[in-house]
């Protein structure tokens, strides 16, 4: 007998999507994972966090987590997305600077 569970999907990006669409204070974009296209809709304030990370000139990665939603022709829609942005820890570059 099966037990209840849920599937959460995490898509990681390290660059700002260039093709976006803004509708009613929400920003829509698509992420190509190589296997599927993931359509994401975030609130404009969440989008601004991604823009800010990109403008800081520091390597970063964003984890976009949500539920697998409606299937599309080439992928699915990510429902209830939440975004966390992290600065990448570039240990190799720090070690190279320290050795000079």
Secondary structure, 3 states (H helix, E strand, C coil): CCCCCCCEEEEEECCCCCCEEEECCEEEEEEECCCCEEEEEEEHHHHHHHHHHHHCCCCEEEEEEEEEEEECCCEEEEEEEEEEEEECCCHHHHHHHHHC
